[in-house]
Structures are given as C-alpha cells and as structure tokens.
Amino acid sequence: MKFDSLAELIAMEGHGVYVWSAYGLFFLAFTLLVVLSASQHKRWLSQQRRLLKRQSQPQTSAHTSEE
C-alpha cells in the first residue's frame, strides 16, 4: 500500500484510528511488561541476597536443650 503523504499514512483511508490505537496499546502493554518484569527481577534478586546473607550467618539457637 502506497501513501502519497504523511497525512494519508496517518489517516489510512479512514482506518488510521484503529490501526494506530492498536499499535499504541501494543507498545503500552509491551512497556508495562518490560517495566514490571524488571521490577520483579530486582525484587527477586534482593530477596535472594537477603536469604544468602541470612544463611551465611552463624546459626544461633534460641532454644536451650535441657536433657
């Protein structure tokens, strides 16, 4: 499909609103997916660091055994 001007490309013979809104929604969803995935990954790494730090500390028992 060939367009003679930028305005014709944007209008797309009356279908531009649907086409460009679909592109907009796709890029919005894709951006949200990337941002939320990166945030979740950072949270997971932080959680793993805390767990590793807790496991590397010497274990002290709060309970005393009375035999």
C-alpha positions as CSV (number, residue, x, y, z in Angstrom):
1,M,0.0,0.0,0.0
2,K,1.5,3.3,-1.1
3,F,0.7,6.7,0.5
4,D,1.5,10.0,-1.1
5,S,1.8,12.0,2.1
6,L,2.2,11.6,5.8
7,A,-1.4,12.7,6.4
8,E,-2.6,9.8,4.2
9,L,-0.4,7.4,6.1
10,I,-1.8,8.6,9.4
11,A,-5.4,8.5,8.1
12,M,-5.0,5.2,6.3
13,E,-8.2,5.7,4.3
14,G,-10.3,6.1,7.5
15,H,-8.7,3.1,9.3
16,G,-5.9,5.0,10.9
17,V,-7.6,5.5,14.2
18,Y,-8.0,1.7,14.7
19,V,-4.5,0.9,13.4
20,W,-2.6,3.5,15.4
21,S,-4.6,2.8,18.6
22,A,-3.8,-0.9,18.2
23,Y,-0.1,0.0,17.8
24,G,-0.3,2.3,20.8
25,L,-2.0,-0.3,23.0
26,F,0.6,-2.9,22.0
27,F,3.5,-0.6,22.9
28,L,1.9,0.4,26.1
29,A,1.4,-3.3,27.1
30,F,4.9,-4.2,26.0
31,T,6.4,-1.3,28.0
32,L,4.4,-2.3,31.1
33,L,5.5,-5.9,30.7
34,V,9.2,-4.9,30.5
35,V,9.0,-2.5,33.4
36,L,7.1,-4.9,35.7
37,S,9.3,-7.8,34.8
38,A,12.5,-5.7,35.5
39,S,10.9,-4.6,38.8
40,Q,10.0,-8.2,39.8
41,H,13.5,-9.4,38.8
42,K,15.1,-6.7,41.0
43,R,12.9,-7.7,43.9
44,W,13.7,-11.3,43.5
45,L,17.5,-10.6,43.4
46,S,17.2,-8.5,46.6
47,Q,15.2,-11.3,48.3
48,Q,17.9,-13.9,47.2
49,R,20.7,-11.6,48.6
50,R,18.9,-11.3,51.9
51,L,18.4,-15.1,52.1
52,L,22.0,-15.8,51.2
53,K,23.2,-13.3,53.8
54,R,20.9,-14.9,56.4
55,Q,22.1,-18.4,55.6
56,S,25.8,-17.4,55.7
57,Q,25.5,-16.0,59.2
58,P,26.3,-18.4,62.1
59,Q,23.2,-20.2,63.3
60,T,22.4,-19.4,66.9
61,S,19.7,-21.5,68.6
62,A,17.2,-19.6,70.7
63,H,16.1,-22.8,72.4
64,T,18.3,-24.5,75.0
65,S,18.1,-28.2,75.3
66,E,17.5,-29.5,78.7
67,E,18.2,-33.2,79.0
